[in-house]
Amino acid sequence: MLWPLVLPFQITISLLMALVALLTALAPVVKWKRGKMFEISLAFGFLAFIPSCMGIMALIDSQRFGIFQYHSPSEVNDLRVARYLPAKARSITLKKFPAGHYARYAISKADLLSYLDTLWDNDGPHSAISRDQLRDGEPVPVDYIDHVFADVKWPALKNPIEFHSPIESDGGGATYYFDATNEIVYHRAGYW
């Protein structure tokens, strides 16, 4: 849940520590005592921490969150996404955000089901909810899909069928909506 804060925190701490060290080392150049310069630069570092961290986070988030296009899953360099993306998916559009992602891609029903069967074979015994308790293979109303994916404004699926990945104990997992008419999948995944 707090994973998006880790990298900006680490970068901000590193930069502010380097700044304090540099200013302390250069104190004699401006005819200040190093102790005094250390205290002042450390106080400045404390005051500048939150605004600096927010600025760094905004820069990083502009590169790691948003809408991205890929030809194949091998181009996706994010393990949180790759774990829910079938290897045979093509023409992938991702909308990534801190707590999960939405994906749209082309895949055959046989390839999707094979991928899901493999997930359930590997991780099913650890799933918080069994596959039998989920709505696997059931049709879903189109207006529900439109509601779930409203902020991405993707074309409506014609005859969506719902499938699921195993569900983690914290609720993480993916829900897949397959449209056999044009062999398109929309999926949403959440992780903490």
KAHUZI-V455463 format. One line per field, one symbol per residue. burial: # if it has 16 or more other C-alpha atoms within 10 Angstrom, else .. A space follows every 50 residues. Layout:
BEGIN
burial=???
END
This chain:
BEGIN
burial=...#...##..##..#..###.##..#......#..##..##..#...#. .##..##...#..........##..#...##..###..##.#####.#.# ########...#..##..##...#..#...#....#...#....##..#. ......#..#########...#########...########.
END
